[in-house]
């Protein structure tokens, strides 16, 4: 069965013939199917669904920061979480966010420490993000096929780590705010709806405080490409957004940056205005969004081409979205030595808005001009261009092949089995009365390699709920304490 994955997605033939030939044969049928809006909705959910199935098949469990989230949910009330976030040094690394932690705690309180529940919520929020992106892209381009194509690609930027709930939910609020802002620009909805989603975003993901600058870029695009705005009225209506921006900047933003900037050089969270680090970080995130770049400086063409295109058009068309991408990435570009792909999740949506518009403005007129060309030629051109982007620029065949293998032959996590075995033994000892306040649970060598600070939230027995376990590294044991 493993060979099926290779033959379907692993073969690299000239001109993508293994994909191009069937696409050419069924071209008219595919075109007809894609004209159905319900099928388009199903198609943009295909990749996330495949990845979600793979996650559930591959022994899902908590990882790294997930345990810290569990511990916080177990020890703190909703009010205490808000107080920790909004006062003093913040949560952990100066996190000033609340909503993601509240959602995590709500799931923990309702369902207990079941990773499948958290992963399902992440999946649902990602689907919502993909759907909103499609609606915005369709509104910006007035082209459902190109919007579908772009959405299909961006749907592959799926965050599988439970602790990334802040990024995924934050993206939902930011995209919803963008959508309603566009509706307000078109005089269809109140700007207050956009403002509410923006405020929710600020309390979900820190970079959201920069979002008013992104909205200004969207307004700039709309003014020059859709309909002229009353600038005085627009500035007045956007004043509450910038008021929130300034309050956050002077309450948390500047102090957080100062806190990060004085960290020692061996701390990955240290921030610095180093051109070398900024360039290195930018190439990393561009490579995540465009695998073809492969960490090479040529990747900056993704940001440079829009500038030259807009200079040629003599108006801001793509540049506002490239600037939005950089604005939302700007805090993490300042990290001296910390790069992780999930930071690019939210910015990527805005970069892809611009790229979708760019393709529509360049490629679509070309297709219109080629209407007089033989129909087979146009079909072949469309197929090859689509396959070039899917398989060469974004390497989606690798994603399909990896998920195909891992759905058929899932990985088992030995560490998870060890953790669950330890929890079962501890639960049994509590049930039998063999563990009481002041007792020590001596850890085996295998158990010592586990996350031992967060055992209590994962215990299931009624007897264990009255106690908490504290890890004592010197004694290589867990101390039973009254909760």
MARDO-724476 format. One record per residue: residue in one letter; x, y, z of N, C-alpha, C, O in turn. Coordinates in steps of 0.2 Angstrom, whole numbers, plus 5000, padded with zeros to 4 digits. Layout:
<atoms>
aXYZXYZXYZXYZ ...
</atoms>
This chain:
<atoms>
x500449945000500050005000500450065000500250124997 x501050065003501550125003501750144996501850204996 x501750104992501950124985501450164982501550204977 x500750154984500250204981500450274982500350314977 x500650294988500850364990501350384985501350444983 x501850344984502450364980502250374973502450424970 x501850324970501650334963501150394962501150424956 x500750404967500250464966500650524967500450574963 x501050534972501350604973502150604973502350664973 x502450554973503150554973503550554966504150574966 x503250534961503550534954503650604952503250644952 x504250614949504450684947504550674939505150654937 x504050684935504150674928504150744924503850784927 x504450744918504450804915503750834914503250804912 x503750904914503150944913502550914918501950924916 x502650884923502150854928501650814924501050814926 x501950774920501450734915501050694919500450674916 x501250664925500750614928500150654931499650624933 x500250724932499650764934499350794928498750804928 x499750824924499550864918499050824914498550844911 x499250764912498850724907498150704910497650724906 x498050684916497350674918496950744918496350744917 x497350794920497050864921496750884914496250914913 x497150874909497050894902496350854900495950884896 x496350784901495850744899495150764902494650764899 x495150784908494550794912494550874913494150894918 x494850914909494850984910494151014910494051054915 x493751004905493051034905492651014911492251054914 x492750944913492350924919492550954925492150974929 x493250964926493450994932493251074932493051094937 x493251104926493051174926492351184928492151224931 x491951134926491251134927491051124935490651154938 x491451074938491451064945491651124949491251144954 x492151154947492451214950491951274950491951314954 x491451274945490951324945490451324950490051364951 x490451264954489951254959490251274966490751254968 x489851324969490151354975490151304981490651314985 x489751254981489751214986490351164986490651144991 x490551144979491151104978491751144980492251114983 x491751214979492351254980492451254988493051254990 x491951254992491951254999492251185001492751185005 x492051134998492351065000493051064998493451035002 x493251094992493951084990494451124995494951104996 x494251184997494751225001494751185008495251205012 x494351145010494351105016494751045015494851005020 x494951025009495250955008495950945012496050905016 x496350995011497050985014497050985022497350945025 x496651035025496651035032496350975035496550945040 x495850945031495550885033495950825033496050785038 x496350815028496850765027497350775033497550725036 x497650835034498150845039497850825046498150795050 x497250845047496850835054496750755055496950735060 x496650715050496550645050497250615052497250575056 x497750645049498450615050498650625057498950585061 x498450685060498650705067498250655072498550625076 x497650645070497250595075497550525074497450485079 x497750505068498050435067498750425071498950375072 x499050485072499750475074499850495081500250535084 x499450455085499550455093499550525096500050535099 x499050565095499050635097499150635105498850595109 x499550685107499650695114499950765115500050805110 x500050785121500250855122501050855122501350805122 x501250915120501950925119502250995122501851045121 x502750995125503151055127502651105131502451095136 x502551165127502151215130501451195132501051225136 x501151145129500551115130500451105138499951115141 x500951075141500951055148500851115152500551115157 x501251165150501251235154500551255153500251285158 x500151255148499451275147499051235151498551265155 x499151175152498751125156498851145163498351155167 x499451155165499551175172499251245174498951245179 x499251295170498951355171498151345171497851375176 x497851305167497151295167496951255173496451275176 x497351215176497251175182497251215188496951215193 x497751265188497951305195497551365195497451395201 x497451405189497151465190496451475187496251435183 x496051525190495351535188495451585182495951605180 x494851595179494851635173495051705175495451745171 x494851735181495051795183495751805185496151855183 x496051745188496751745189497151745183497751775182 x496951715178497351715171497351785168497851805166 x496751815169496751885166497251935170497551975167 x497251925177497651965181498351955179498751995179 x498551885179499251865177499451905170500051925170 x499051895165499151925159499252005159499652025155 x498852035162498752105161499152145166499152205166 x499452115171499752145177500452115177500552065175 x500952155181501552125182501952105176501852145171 x502352055176502752035170502352005165502651985160 x501751985166501351945161501451875162501751855167 x501151835158501151765158501851735154501951755149 x502251705158502851675155503251725152503551765156 x503351725145503851775142503451835140503351855135 x503151875146502851935145502151925140502051975137 x501851875140501251865136500651905140500551905145 x500351955136499851995138499151975135498752015133 x499051915134498451885130498051845135498351815140 x497451845134496951815138496551755135496451705138 x496251775129495651735126495951665125495551615126 x496551655122496751585120496851545127496651485126 x497051575132497151535138496451525141496351465144 x495951565140495251555143494951495139494651455142 x495051495132494751445128495051375130494751325131 x495751375131496051315134495851295140495651235141 x495751335145495451315151494751295151494551245154 x494351325147493651305146493651235143493251195146 x494051215138494051145136494251095141494051045142 x494751125145495051075150494451065156494451005158 x494151115157493651115163493051065160492751025164 x492851075154492351035151492450965149492050915150 x493050955146493250885144493850855147493950795146 x494150885151494750855154495350865149495350895144 x495950835151496550835147496550785141496950735141 x496050795136496050755131496250795125495950835122 x496850775122497150805116496750815110496750865106 x496350755109495950755103495450815103495250845098 x495150835109494650895109495050955107494750995104 x495650965110496051035108496151035101496151085098 x496450975098496550975091495950985087496051015081 x495450955089494750965085494651045085494451065079 x494651075090494551145090495051185086494851235082 x495651165086496151195081495951185074496051235070 x495751135073495551115066494951155064494951185058 x494451165068493851205067494051275065493751305061 x494451305070494651375069495051385063494951435059 x495451335061495851345054495351345048495451385044 x494851305049494351295043494051365043493851395037 x493851395048493551465048493951515045493751555041 x494651515047495151555044495151555037495151605033 x495151485034495251475027494651505024494651535018 x494051495027493451515024493351595023493151625018 x493551625029493551695029494151725023493951775020 x494651695023495151715018494851705011494951755007 x494551655010494251645003493751705002493751734996 x493351725007492851775006493151845004492951875000 x493651855008494051915007494351925000494351964997 x494751864999495051864992494551864987494751904982 x494051834987493551844982493251914981493151944976 x493151944987492952014987493452064984493352114980 x494152054985494652094983494752084975494952134972 x494752024973494952004966494351994961494352004955 x493751984964493151974960493251914955492951914950 x493651864958493751804954493751744958494251734962 x493251704958493151654962493651594961493851564966 x493851584955494351534953495051544956495351504959 x495251604955495951624958495951624966496351604969 x495351644968495251644976495251574978495551564984 x494951534975494951464977495651434976495851394981 x496051444971496751424970497151444976497551414979 x497151514978497551544983497351514990497751494994 x496651504991496451474997496651404998496851385004 x496651364993496851294993497651294995497751254999 x498051334993498751334995498851355002499151325006 x498451415004498551435011498251395016498451395022 x497751355014497551305019498051255021497951225026 x498551245017499051195019499551225025499851185028 x499451285027499851315032499451305039499151345042 x499451235041499051215046499551205052500051175052 x499351235058499651235064499451175068498851175070 x499851125069499651065073499851065080499651015084 x500151115083500351115090499851145094499651205092 x499551115099498951135103499151205106498651245106 x499751215108499951285111499851345106499851395108 x499751325099499751375094498951405094498751435089 x498551385099497851405099497851485099497351515096 x498351515101498351595101498451615094498051665092 x498851585090498951605083498251595079498051635075 x498051535080497451515076496851555077496451575073 x496651565084496051605086496251675084495751715082 x496851705086496951775084496851785077496651835075 x497051735072496951745065496251755063496051795059 x495851715067495051715066494851785067494451815063 x495051815073494751885074495051935070494751985067 x495751925068496051975063495751975056495552025053 x495551915054495251905047494551925047494351965042 x494251915053493551935053493452015053493052045050 x493952045057493952115057494152145050493852195048 x494552115047494752135040494152135035493952175031 x493752075036493152065032492652115033492352145028 x492552135039491952185041492252255039491852295038 x492952265040493152325038493052335030492952395028 x493152285026493052295019492352305018492152345013 x491852275022491152285021490952355023490552385020 x491352385028491252455030491452505024491152555023 x492052485021492252525016491752535010491752585006 x491452475009490952475004490252495006489752485002 x490252525012489552545015489052495016488452505015 x489252435018488852375019488652365026488152335028 x489152375030489152355038489452415042489852455039 x489352415048489652465053490352445054490552385055 x490752495055491452485057491552455064492052435066 x491052465068491052445075491152365075491452345080 x490852335071490952255071491652245070491952195073 x492052275065492752265064493152285070493552255072 x492952335074493252365080493252305085493652295089 x492652275086492552225091492952165090493352145095 x493052145084493452085082494252105083494652065085 x494352165082495052195083495252195090495752165092 x494752215094494952215102494952145104495452125108 x494552095102494652025103495351995101495651955105 x495552015095496151995093496752025097497251985098 x496752085100497252115104497352065110497852055113 x496752045113496852005119496951925117496851885122 x497051915111497151845109497951835107498251785108 x498151885103498851875100499151945100498851995098 x499751955103500052015104500152055098500052115098 x500352025092500452065086499852095084499952145079 x499252085086498652115084498652185085498252225082 x499052205090498952285091499252325086499052385085 x499652295081499852325075499352325069499452355064 x498752295071498252285065498052345062497852355056 x497952405066497652465063498152485057497852515053 x498752475058499252495052499052455046499052475040 x498852395047498652345042498052375039497952375033 x497552395043496852415040497052485036496652495031 x497452525038497652585035497952565028497752595023 x498252505027498552485021497952455016497952465010 x497452425020496852395016496452455013496252455008 x496352515018496052575015496352605010496052625005 x497052605010497452635004497352594998497252624993 x497352524998497152484992496452504990496352514984 x495952504994495252514992495252584989494852594984 x495552634992495552704989495752714982495452744978 x496252674980496552684973496352624969496452634963 x495952574971495852514967495052504967494852464962 x494752524971493952504972493552574971493252584966 x493552614976493152674976493552724980493752704986 x493452784978493852844982493452844989492852844990 x493852854994493652865001493652945003494052975000 x493152955007493253025010493753015016493652985021 x494353045015494953035019494753055026494953025031 x494453115027494353145033493853095037493953085043 x493353075034492853025037493152965039493052935044 x493652935034493952875036494452875042494452835046 x494852935042495252945048494852945054495052915059 x494352985054493952995060493652925062493652905068 x493352885058493052815059493552765062493452725066 x494252775060494752735062495052755068495552715071 x494952815071495252835077495252785083495752785086 x494652755084494652705090495152655089495452625094 x495252625083495752575081496452605084496852565087 x496652665082497252695083497352715090497852715093 x496752725094496752735101496952675105497352675109 x496652615103496852555106497652535104497952515109 x497852555098498552545096498952585101499452555103 x498852645102499252685106499252665113499752665117 x498652655116498652625123499052565124499452565129 x498952515119499352455120500152465119500552445123 x500252515114500952525113501352555119501852535121 x501052605123501352635128501252595135501552605140 x500752555135500552515141501052455141501352435146 x501052415136501452355135501952355130502552325131 x501852375124502252365118502952385120503452345119 x503052455122503752475123504152445128504752425128 x503752435134504052395140504252325138504752295140 x503852295134503952225132504652215128505052175129 x504652265123505252265119505852285123506452245122 x505852325128506452345132506652275136507152265137 x506052245138506252185142506552125138507052095141 x506352125132506652075127507352095125507852055125 x507452155125508152185122508652175127509252175125 x508552175133509052175139509152095141509552085145 x508852055137508951985139509651965137509951995132 x509951915140510651895138510751865131510151845129 x511251865128511351845121511151775120511051755114 x511251735125511051665124510351645125510151585125 x509951695126509251685127508951695120509051745117 x508551645118508251655111507751705110507651725104 x507451735115506951785115507351855115506951905115 x507951865115508251925115508151965108508151935103 x507952025109507752065103508352115102508652145106 x508452125095509052175093508852205086508652165082 x509052265085509052295079509652275075510052315073 x509752215073510252185069510052175062509652125061 x510352205057510152195050510252125048509852095044 x510752095050510952025048510451985051510151935047 x510151985057509651945060509051955057508651905055 x508852025055508252035052508152005045507651975043 x508752005041508751975035508651895035508351865031 x509051875040509051795041508351775043508051725040 x508051815047507351795050506851795044506451755043 x506851855040506451865034506451805029505951785027 x507051785028507151735023506851665026506551625022 x506951655032506651595035505951595034505651545032 x505551655036504851655036504551655028504051625027 x504951685024504751675017504851605014504451585010 x505351575016505451505014504851455017504651415013 x504651475023504051435026503451445021503051395020 x503351505019502751525015502851505007502351485004 x503551505005503651484998504251434998504851454998 x504151374999504751325000505251324994505751304995 x505051344988505451354983506051404984506651394982 x505951444989506551494991507151464994507651474992 x506951414998507451365001508051405004508651395004 x507851455008508251495012508751535008509351555011 x508651555002509051594998508851664998508251684998 x509351714997509151784997508651804991508351854991 x508651764986508251774980507451774982507051804979 x507351754988506651754991506351824992505751834992 x506851874992506551944993506251964987505952014987 x506251934982505951954976505151954977504751984974 x504951904982504251904983504051974986503451994985 x504452004989504252074992504452134987504152184987 x504952114983505252174978504752174972504652234970 x504552124969504152124963503552164964503352204960 x503152164970502552204971502752284970502352324968 x503352304973503552374972503652394965503352444963 x503952354961504052374954503452374950503252414946 x502952324952502352314949501952384950501652414946 x501952404957501552464959501852524956501452574954 x502552524955502852584951502652584944502452644941 x502552534941502352524934501552544934501452584929 x501152524938500452544938500352614941499852644940 x500852644944500852714947500252714952499952764953 x500152664956499652664962499852604966500052554964 x499652604972499752554977499252494976498652504977 x499452444973499052384972499252324976498852294980 x499852304976500152244979500552264985500552234990 x500852324985501352344990500952344997501252335002 x500352374997500052375004499952305008500052305014 x499952255004499852185007500552165009500652125014 x501052175005501752165006501952195013502252165017 x501752265013501952295019501552265025501852265031 x500952245024500552215030500852155032500952145038 x501152115028501552055029502152075034502252035039 x502452125032503052145036502952175042503252165047 x502352215043502152245049501952185054502152195060 x501552135052501352085057501952035058501952005064 x502452035054503051995056503652035060504052005063 x503552105060504052145062504352125069504952135070 x503852115074504152095081504652035081505152035084 x504451985077504851925077505451925073505951895073 x505451975068506051985064506652015068507252015066 x506452045074506952075079507252025083507752035087 x506951965084507351915088508051895085508151885079 x508451895090509151885088509251815085509651795080 x508951765089509051695087508451645088508551595091 x507851675087507251635088506851635081506651685079 x506751575078506351575072505951505073506151455074 x505351515072504851465072504251475067504051535067 x504051425064503651435058502951465060502651505056 x502751455066502051475067501951555068501451575067 x502551585068502451665068502251685062502051745061 x502351645056502151675050501451655048501151675042 x501051625052500351605051499951665049499651665044 x499851705054499451765053499651815047499251825043 x500351835047500551875041500451845034500351885030 x500451775034500451745027499751765024499751765018 x499251765028498551785025498551845021498351845015 x498951895023498951965020499451965014499251995009 x499951925015500451925009500051885003500151904997 x499651835005499251794999498751834996498551824991 x498451885000497951934997498251964991498051974986 x498851994993499252034988499451994982499352014976 x499651934983499951884978499351864973499351854967 x498751854976498151834972497951894968497751884962 x497951954970497852014966498352014961498152034955 x498952004962499552014957499351964951499451974946 x499251894953499151844948498551864944498551864938 x497951894947497351914944497551974939497251974933 x497952014941498152074936498552064931498652094926 x498952004932499451994927499251934922499251934916 x499051874926498951814922498251814919498151794913 x497751844922497051844919497051884913496751854908 x497351944912497251974906497651934900497451934894 x498151894902498551854897498051804894498051794888 x497651774899497151724897496651754892496451714887 x496451814894495951844890496151854883495851844878 x496851874882497151894876497251824872497251824865 x497251774875497451704872496751674870496751614868 x496251704870495551674868495551654861495151604859 x495951694857495951674850496451614848496451594843 x496851594853497251544852496951474852496351474855 x497151424850496851354850496651334857497051344862 x496151314858495851294865496351244868496451254874 x496651194865497051154869497651184871497951174877 x497951234868498551274870498351314877498751314882 x497751344877497551374883497451334889497651344895 x497151274888497151224893497751194896497851194902 x498251184891498951164893499251214897499551204902 x499251274895499551334899499251344906499651344911 x498551334906498251344913498551284918498651294923 x498551224915498651164919499451174921499551164927 x499851194917500551194918500751244923501151244928 x500351304923500451364927500251344934500551354939 x499651314935499351284941499851234944499951244950 x500051184940500551134943501151164945501451144950 x501451214942502051244943502051274950502451264955 x501451314952501351344958501251294964501551294969 x500851244962500651194967501251144969501451134975 x501651124964502151074965502851094965503251064969 x502951154962503651184962503751234967504251234972 x503351284967503351344972503151324979503551344984 x502651284980502351274986502451204988502351184994 x502751154984502951084986502351054989502451014994 x501751054987501151024990501150944989500850914992 x501550924983501550854982501950824988501750764990 x502350854991502750824997502250825003502250775007 x501850875004501350875009500850815008500750775013 x500650805002500150755001500450685002500150635005 x501150675000501450615000501550595008501450545010 x501850645012501950635019501350615022501350565026 x500750655021500150635025499850565022499550535026 x499950555016499750485013500050435017499750385019 x500750435018501150385021500850385029500750325031 x500850435032500750435039500050425041499850405047 x499550425036498850405038498850325037498550295041 x499250295033499250225032499650195037499550145040 x500250225039500750195043500850245049501450275049 x500450255054500550305059501150295063501250235065 x501450345066501950345071501650325077501050355079 x501950295082501750285088502250315093502850315091 x502050355098502450395102502650355109502250355113 x503250325109503450285115503350335122503150305127 x503550395121503450435127502750445129502650445135 x502250445125501550455127501350385131501050395136 x501550335128501450265132501750265139501350245143 x502350295139502650295146502250345151502150325156 x502050395148501750445152501050425154500950425160 x500650395150500050365152500150305157499650295161 x500650265156500750215161500950235167500650215172 x501350295168501450325174500850355177500750345183 x500450385174499750415176499350355179499050365184 x499250305175498850245178499150215184498750205189 x499750215185500050185191499950235197499750205202 x500050295196499850345201499150345203498950345209 x498750345198497950345199497850285204497450285208 x498050225202497950165205498150165213497850145217 x498750195214499050205220498550245225498450235231 x498350305222497850345225497250305227496950315233 x496950265222496350235223496450175229495950165232 x496950145229497150095234497350125241497450085246 x497450195241497650225247498350215249498550225254 x498750205243499450195244499850255244500450255245 x499550315241499850375241499450425245498850435244 x499750455250499450505254499850565255500450565252 x499650615258499950685259500650665262500750635267 x501150695259501850685262502250625259502850625259 x501850585255502250525252502550545246502450595243 x503050505244503450515238503250455233503250395235 x503250475226503150425221503850425218504050475214 x504250375218504850365216504850355208504450315206 x505150395204505150395197505650345194506250335196 x505450305189505950265185506350305180506250365179 x506850275177507350315173506950345167507050395164 x506450295164506050325159505550375160505450425156 x505350375166504850425169505250495170504850545169 x505850495172506250555173506250595167506450655167 x506250565161506250605155505650635153505650675147 x505150635157504450655155504350725158504750755162 x503850765156503650825159503350815165502750795166 x503650825171503450805177503150865182502950845187 x503250925179502950975183502150975182501851015186 x501850945177501150945176500850875176500550855171 x500950845181500650775182499950775185499450745182 x499750825190499150825193498550835188498050805189 x498650885183498050895179497850835175497250835172 x498250785174498150735169497950665173497750625170 x497850675180497650615184496850615183496550665183 x496550555183495850545182495450525188494850535189 x495850495193495450465199495150515203495450565204 x494650505207494350545211494750565217494750615220 x495050505220495550515225496150565224496350595229 x496350565218496950605216496750675216497250715217 x496150695215495950765214496050805220496050865220 x496050775226496150815232496950825233497050865238 x497350805229498050815230498350845224498150845218 x498950875225499450895219500050865220500350845226 x500450855214501150815215501650865213501550905207 x502150875217502650925215503350885214503550835218 x503650895208504250865206504850885210504950945211 x505250835213505850855217506450815214506550755214 x506750855210507350835205507850795209508150745207 x508050825216508550795219508350725222508850675222 x507750715223507550645226507250605220507150545221 x507250635214506950595208506250565210506150505209 x505850605212505250585215504650645214504850695213 x504050625215503550665215503250665222503050615225 x503150725225502950735232502250745232501950795228 x501850715236501150715237500950775242501150775247 x500550825239500450885243499650895243499350875238 x499350915249498650935249498550995244498851045244 x498050985240497851035235497551095238497351145235 
</atoms>
